[in-house]
C-alpha cells in the first residue's frame, strides 16, 4: 500500500478483521490496477477503504467478473438490531472510475439499505444485478445524468434525465423483468421486457438517443 | 382538465417530500418518480396549492403533517395545474381540516386499473416537477 492508503488505513477504527481481510485484497488488486491503467489512482484504495469504514461489516467475498470488474460483497450483520437484512456491493472497473457513474453505482450499493429505511420491499438480488448491468450498459451508450433508487414496489429504478420534460425510466423488477417508461415532453410510451440481459434494445436506445439530442438542443 | 374557476393554469401544486434521499435527488435535478406514485389502484394524488397560501402557512401545515407521521418535511415537488391536468388527468380542490389548501390530482380510469399506466403518470409529473426546498420556502412572502 502507498503512503496515502497507509494513512487512511491508520485512521480506520480498530477492527481486528480489517488487517487480515484488507491487506491481501490490496496486495492482490493494486498491481493489476496499475497494469490496466498505466497510472496511479490515488482515489481507488481510499474509496475502497471509505466504503469499508462506512459499512463496517464483514467482507464475505471478493471476486472478478467476466468483464474484469471486481465485486466486493459486504454482508451486513442481520443479527444486529436495526440493520437491514441484505448485502451490498462495491464494484470497480477502470472505466467506472468516471465520477458520475461511480456516484450512481454507490447509490445502487446503498439501495438495499435505502429500501429498508424507507419501508419498501427489499429488492431481490436479481433486480440489483439487472440494475447494475443496465446502468453500466446505459452509461456506456449515453452519458446522461442518472439517478438510481429503490421503489415502493421493490424495484430498482434507473432514472435518466435531460432536464425538465424528458426522462427515461428503467424499472428493474424483483422477478427479473424490466419496465421502460419514456416521457419526451409529454409524449409517453413504454415497453416491458422479460430479460434485462437483452437490453438496451432498439426501444431503449432510441429513447436514450432522443434524450441526448434533447440535451444537445437545450445547450 | 382543471376547473377553470378553481385553478389558474400556472398555479403551482406541491407534492410534499418527507424523505431526505428524495429531496437530495430533487436538488440534484431529478425528482424520483415515486414522489408522485400512490398505492396501486389509488386514483388521487394529494397536493398542496402553493400559490393560494402564504409560504410560511403552507410550511407550517406541511411540517405539522410530517410531525404527525413521525417524519421530516424537506420541501415540495411542484407541478403547474396545466401539467397536472394533462394526459387525461384532472385536478380538484379538496380542502381538509387543518389544510384548507389541499387539492387532488385525479388519475384517469386506465391508470387506476393498470399499475404501469399509473407509474407512467407519476413519471410524467416528476419529470415536469420543480423542486421547492425549505430555503426557498422560508424566504419572506413578497405578496
Interface residues (C-beta under 8 A of the other chain):
Chain A: X114 X118 X145 X147 X149 X151 X152 X153 X157 X159 X161 X163 X164 X165 X166 X167 X169 X171 X179 X181 X183 X186 X188 X190 X192
Chain B: X19 X21 X22 X25 X28 X29 X30 X32 X33 X34 X37 X86 X87 X115 X116 X119 X120 X123 X124 X126 X127 X128 X130
